[in-house]
């Protein structure tokens, strides 16, 4: 096989990655349009595979779900998200089955597709609990993180199947900066999920201050109280202003830390000749910072808010790519050398009988 030829399953993995990006955006749209409870049951909608429309279906919904009047627009927002997520789950099942059939062949990853399958099954459970626990912030945030995890693992699978990057001798500090950047971006995404699930995005409506103060009144104890009661309907949030301000300001400070670290990472990438990757990282960072600022200045317009979620996904994908690119080359060089030694030994074995046969016959 050509050294840089894509392995079987690459195109399916790439399509699944793109679909996962769409699912993440649809999930953000569903949250931001307050449609998380657009269907009060799971996996159907008022007991149907789609949103009730006929008079008979509407009567059934009203009789069985009197506490949740049908809002068709919100219901369809939720169901479209479920349709796309279900399709993604089937694709990941296909990738896992493909990996099982090809296990042990030509470097085919096996653990990664199986891990993906486990994550998507857990995602389905969190999707159900998001509805049955009425948008409990802990579950909503975990569900968001699961979506980003699925997206990241799919990109990693694409990179593994692409076999496109040669090993490079890179300084250890670069790998450390890349790992730190990835961890901080994950933490920042979790904070963003906590902001969204607690409806704290508009807790501060001015920049760079909040309520006209550099350090406004904040209630961190309640803002990050992770043992909130299960049972209330959390649509719209249950926290007071000071608690939401604490969440919002923590996300802002996290953004500042992430930006500084990623700027250092970009500089280190440029210094070792990976200028294109550094430029891609800077572009994703600037886009995300600009969208975050726009959310505050323009008071969370829906297109900008959805784009901010998508920007976080893109930034995470760039960090996954960076970490893959600067991975320890010794392992891959060793693996390549082992394969080359195996090929060489095979060639010698094929030539040996010829050497023992008179006149090469």
C-alpha positions as CSV (number, residue, x, y, z in Angstrom):
1,X,0.0,0.0,0.0
2,X,1.1,3.5,-0.8
3,X,2.6,5.1,2.4
4,X,0.1,8.0,2.3
5,X,-2.9,6.3,0.7
6,X,-6.1,6.5,2.7
7,X,-7.1,3.3,4.4
8,X,-10.5,1.7,3.8
9,X,-13.2,3.4,5.8
10,X,-11.7,6.8,5.6
11,X,-14.5,8.4,3.5
12,X,-17.2,7.0,5.8
13,X,-15.3,8.4,8.8
14,X,-14.9,11.8,7.1
15,X,-18.6,11.9,6.3
16,X,-19.5,10.9,9.9
17,X,-17.2,13.7,11.1
18,X,-19.0,16.3,9.0
19,X,-22.3,15.0,10.1
20,X,-21.2,15.2,13.7
21,X,-20.4,18.8,13.2
22,X,-23.9,19.4,11.9
23,X,-25.4,17.5,14.9
24,X,-23.4,19.7,17.3
25,X,-24.7,22.9,15.5
26,X,-28.3,21.5,15.6
27,X,-28.0,20.7,19.3
28,X,-26.9,24.3,19.9
29,X,-29.8,25.6,17.8
30,X,-32.2,23.4,19.8
31,X,-30.9,24.8,23.1
32,X,-30.9,28.4,22.0
33,X,-34.4,28.2,20.7
34,X,-35.5,26.8,24.1
35,X,-36.7,23.6,22.3
36,X,-35.0,21.1,24.5
37,X,-38.4,20.1,25.8
38,X,-40.2,20.6,22.5
39,X,-41.0,16.9,22.8
40,X,-41.7,15.8,26.4
41,X,-40.9,12.2,25.7
42,X,-38.1,10.2,24.1
43,X,-37.3,9.0,21.5
44,X,-40.6,9.9,19.9
45,X,-42.6,13.1,20.1
46,X,-45.8,12.9,22.1
47,X,-45.7,9.2,21.2
48,X,-45.2,9.7,17.5
49,X,-42.1,9.5,15.2
50,X,-42.8,13.1,14.3
51,X,-44.5,16.2,15.8
52,X,-48.3,15.8,16.1
53,X,-50.1,17.6,13.3
54,X,-53.5,16.0,12.6
55,X,-56.5,16.7,14.9
56,X,-56.4,13.0,16.1
57,X,-52.7,13.3,17.0
58,X,-53.1,16.6,18.7
59,X,-56.0,15.2,20.8
60,X,-53.8,12.2,21.8
61,X,-50.9,14.6,22.8
62,X,-53.2,16.8,24.9
63,X,-54.7,13.8,26.6
64,X,-51.4,12.1,27.4
65,X,-49.2,15.1,28.0
66,X,-51.5,17.8,29.5
67,X,-48.6,19.5,31.1
68,X,-46.8,20.0,27.8
69,X,-48.9,21.8,25.1
70,X,-47.7,21.1,21.5
71,X,-45.5,23.8,20.1
72,X,-44.9,22.6,16.6
73,X,-41.8,24.7,15.8
74,X,-40.0,23.7,19.0
75,X,-41.0,20.1,18.5
76,X,-39.6,20.0,15.0
77,X,-36.4,21.7,16.1
78,X,-35.9,18.9,18.6
79,X,-36.9,16.1,16.3
80,X,-34.7,17.2,13.4
81,X,-31.8,17.1,15.9
82,X,-32.8,13.6,16.9
83,X,-33.1,12.4,13.3
84,X,-29.6,13.7,12.5
85,X,-28.1,12.3,15.7
86,X,-29.8,8.9,15.0
87,X,-28.3,8.8,11.5
88,X,-24.8,9.6,13.0
89,X,-25.3,6.8,15.5
90,X,-25.9,4.3,12.6
91,X,-22.8,5.6,10.8
92,X,-20.7,5.0,13.9
93,X,-22.2,1.5,14.2
94,X,-21.1,0.9,10.6
95,X,-17.6,2.1,11.4
96,X,-17.4,-0.2,14.3
97,X,-18.6,-3.2,12.3
98,X,-16.1,-2.3,9.5
99,X,-13.3,-2.2,12.1
100,X,-14.3,-5.6,13.5
101,X,-14.3,-7.1,10.0
102,X,-10.9,-5.7,9.2
103,X,-9.2,-6.1,12.6
104,X,-5.5,-6.9,12.4
105,X,-5.3,-5.8,8.7
106,X,-2.9,-3.0,7.6
107,X,-3.1,-0.9,10.7
108,X,-6.9,-0.8,10.9
109,X,-7.8,0.9,14.2
110,X,-10.1,-1.2,16.3
111,X,-10.3,0.3,19.8
112,X,-11.1,3.8,18.6
113,X,-14.2,2.8,16.6
114,X,-15.4,0.6,19.5
115,X,-14.8,3.5,21.9
116,X,-16.8,5.7,19.5
117,X,-19.7,3.3,19.6
118,X,-19.7,3.3,23.4
119,X,-19.7,7.1,23.5
120,X,-22.6,7.4,21.0
121,X,-24.6,4.9,23.1
122,X,-23.9,7.0,26.2
123,X,-25.0,10.0,24.2
124,X,-28.3,8.4,23.4
125,X,-28.8,7.9,27.2
126,X,-27.9,11.5,28.0
127,X,-30.3,12.6,25.2
128,X,-33.1,10.7,26.9
129,X,-32.2,12.1,30.4
130,X,-32.0,15.6,29.0
131,X,-35.8,15.3,28.4
132,X,-36.9,13.1,31.3
133,X,-34.9,15.2,33.8
134,X,-36.3,18.4,32.3
135,X,-33.0,20.0,31.2
136,X,-31.2,19.3,34.4
137,X,-28.0,21.5,33.9
138,X,-25.6,18.6,34.8
139,X,-27.1,16.3,32.2
140,X,-27.4,19.1,29.5
141,X,-23.7,19.9,30.0
142,X,-22.6,16.3,29.9
143,X,-24.7,15.8,26.7
144,X,-23.0,18.7,25.1
145,X,-19.5,17.4,26.1
146,X,-20.5,14.0,24.7
147,X,-21.3,15.5,21.4
148,X,-17.9,17.3,21.3
149,X,-16.2,14.1,22.4
150,X,-17.9,12.2,19.5
151,X,-16.8,14.8,17.0
152,X,-13.2,14.8,18.3
153,X,-12.9,11.0,18.2
154,X,-14.3,10.9,14.7
155,X,-11.7,13.4,13.5
156,X,-9.0,11.3,15.2
157,X,-10.3,8.3,13.4
158,X,-10.1,10.2,10.1
159,X,-6.5,11.2,10.9
160,X,-5.6,7.6,11.7
161,X,-7.2,6.3,8.5
162,X,-5.7,9.0,6.3
163,X,-2.2,8.0,7.1
164,X,-1.2,11.4,5.8
165,X,1.3,12.8,8.2
166,X,5.0,11.8,8.2
167,X,6.7,11.7,11.5
168,X,8.7,14.7,12.5
169,X,11.4,15.3,15.1
170,X,9.7,18.0,17.2
171,X,10.8,19.5,20.6
172,X,9.0,18.1,23.7
173,X,7.9,21.6,24.7
174,X,5.7,21.8,21.6
175,X,3.8,18.6,22.6
176,X,3.4,20.0,26.1
177,X,1.9,23.2,24.8
178,X,-0.4,21.3,22.5
179,X,-1.6,19.1,25.3
180,X,-2.2,22.0,27.6
181,X,-4.1,23.9,24.9
182,X,-6.3,20.9,24.2
183,X,-7.1,20.4,27.9
184,X,-7.9,24.1,28.4
185,X,-10.2,24.2,25.3
186,X,-12.1,21.2,26.7
187,X,-12.5,22.9,30.1
188,X,-13.6,26.1,28.3
189,X,-16.2,24.2,26.3
190,X,-17.5,22.6,29.5
191,X,-17.8,26.1,31.0
192,X,-19.6,27.2,27.8
193,X,-22.0,24.3,28.3
194,X,-22.6,25.3,31.9
195,X,-23.3,28.9,30.8
196,X,-25.8,27.7,28.2
197,X,-27.5,25.2,30.5
198,X,-27.9,27.8,33.2
199,X,-29.0,30.5,30.8
200,X,-26.1,32.8,31.9
201,X,-25.0,34.0,28.4
202,X,-26.7,37.4,29.0
203,X,-25.8,37.7,32.7
204,X,-23.3,40.4,31.6
205,X,-24.3,42.7,28.8
206,X,-21.3,45.0,28.6
207,X,-17.6,44.7,27.8
208,X,-14.9,44.6,29.1
209,X,-16.7,45.2,32.4
210,X,-19.8,43.4,33.7
211,X,-22.7,45.6,35.1
212,X,-20.2,48.5,34.8
213,X,-17.8,46.9,37.2
214,X,-14.5,44.9,36.8
215,X,-15.5,42.6,39.6
216,X,-19.3,42.6,40.0
217,X,-21.2,40.8,42.8
218,X,-21.0,37.1,42.1
219,X,-22.2,33.9,43.9
220,X,-19.8,31.2,42.9
221,X,-21.2,28.7,45.5
222,X,-24.6,28.6,43.8
223,X,-23.3,29.2,40.3
224,X,-21.2,26.1,40.4
225,X,-23.5,24.1,42.8
226,X,-23.2,20.7,41.0
227,X,-25.8,18.9,43.2
228,X,-28.8,20.8,42.2
229,X,-32.1,19.0,42.8
230,X,-33.5,16.7,40.1
231,X,-37.1,17.4,39.5
232,X,-37.7,21.1,38.7
233,X,-38.2,22.2,35.1
234,X,-34.9,23.9,34.4
235,X,-36.1,25.6,31.2
236,X,-35.1,29.2,31.6
237,X,-32.8,28.4,34.5
238,X,-33.3,28.4,38.3
239,X,-30.3,30.6,39.4
240,X,-30.4,34.2,40.6
241,X,-28.5,37.0,39.0
242,X,-25.3,36.8,41.1
243,X,-24.9,33.1,40.4
244,X,-25.4,33.5,36.7
245,X,-22.9,36.4,36.7
246,X,-20.3,34.1,38.4
247,X,-20.7,31.5,35.7
248,X,-20.5,34.1,32.9
249,X,-17.4,35.8,34.4
250,X,-15.6,32.5,34.9
251,X,-16.2,31.7,31.2
252,X,-14.8,35.1,30.2
253,X,-11.7,34.6,32.3
254,X,-11.3,31.1,30.9
255,X,-11.4,32.6,27.4
256,X,-8.6,34.9,28.3
257,X,-6.4,32.1,29.6
258,X,-7.2,29.9,26.6
259,X,-6.3,32.7,24.2
260,X,-2.9,33.3,25.8
261,X,-2.0,29.7,25.8
262,X,-3.1,29.2,22.2
263,X,-1.1,32.2,21.1
264,X,2.0,30.6,22.7
265,X,1.2,27.3,21.0
266,X,0.8,29.1,17.6
267,X,4.2,30.8,18.1
268,X,5.8,27.5,18.9
269,X,4.2,25.8,15.9
270,X,5.5,28.6,13.6
271,X,9.0,28.3,15.2
272,X,9.3,24.7,14.1
273,X,8.1,25.3,10.6
274,X,4.4,24.3,11.0
275,X,3.3,27.8,9.9
276,X,0.1,26.7,8.1
277,X,-1.1,24.8,11.2
278,X,-0.2,27.9,13.3
279,X,-2.2,30.1,11.0
280,X,-5.2,27.7,11.1
281,X,-5.1,27.8,14.9
282,X,-4.9,31.6,15.0
283,X,-7.8,31.9,12.6
284,X,-10.0,29.5,14.6
285,X,-9.1,31.4,17.8
286,X,-9.8,34.9,16.4
287,X,-13.1,33.7,15.0
288,X,-14.2,32.2,18.3
289,X,-13.1,35.3,20.3
290,X,-14.9,37.6,17.8
291,X,-18.1,35.5,18.1
292,X,-18.0,35.6,21.9
293,X,-17.6,39.3,21.9
294,X,-20.4,39.7,19.4
295,X,-22.7,37.6,21.7
296,X,-22.3,40.1,24.5
297,X,-22.4,43.3,22.4
298,X,-25.5,42.3,20.4
299,X,-27.2,40.5,23.3
300,X,-27.0,36.9,22.0
301,X,-28.5,37.0,18.5
302,X,-29.4,33.4,17.5
303,X,-27.1,33.1,14.4
304,X,-24.1,34.4,16.3
305,X,-24.8,32.2,19.3
306,X,-25.1,29.1,17.1
307,X,-21.9,30.1,15.2
308,X,-20.2,30.5,18.6
309,X,-21.0,26.9,19.4
310,X,-19.8,25.8,16.0
311,X,-16.6,27.9,16.5
312,X,-15.9,26.1,19.7
313,X,-16.2,22.8,17.8
314,X,-13.8,24.0,15.1
315,X,-11.3,25.2,17.6
316,X,-11.4,21.8,19.3
317,X,-10.9,20.0,16.0
318,X,-7.9,22.2,15.3
319,X,-6.4,21.3,18.7
320,X,-7.0,17.6,18.1
321,X,-5.3,17.9,14.7
322,X,-2.4,19.8,16.3
323,X,-1.9,17.2,19.0
324,X,-2.0,14.5,16.4
325,X,0.5,16.3,14.2
326,X,3.0,16.9,17.0
327,X,2.6,13.4,18.5
328,X,5.7,11.5,19.5
329,X,7.3,10.5,16.2
330,X,9.4,7.7,17.8
331,X,6.5,5.4,18.1
332,X,5.5,5.8,14.5
333,X,9.1,5.6,13.3
334,X,9.5,2.4,15.3
335,X,6.4,0.9,13.8
336,X,7.4,1.9,10.3
337,X,10.8,0.4,10.8
338,X,9.3,-2.9,12.1
339,X,7.1,-3.1,9.0
340,X,10.1,-2.4,6.8
341,X,12.1,-5.1,8.6
342,X,9.2,-7.5,8.2
343,X,9.1,-6.8,4.4
344,X,12.8,-7.2,4.1
345,X,12.8,-10.5,6.0
346,X,9.9,-11.7,3.7
347,X,11.9,-10.7,0.7
348,X,15.0,-12.6,1.9
349,X,12.8,-15.7,2.6
350,X,11.5,-15.6,-0.9
351,X,15.0,-15.3,-2.4
352,X,16.5,-18.1,-0.2
353,X,15.2,-21.1,-2.2
354,X,16.6,-19.5,-5.4
355,X,20.0,-19.3,-3.9
356,X,20.0,-23.0,-3.0
357,X,18.8,-24.1,-6.5
358,X,21.5,-24.8,-9.1
359,X,21.4,-22.2,-11.9
360,X,18.5,-20.5,-10.1
361,X,16.1,-23.2,-11.1
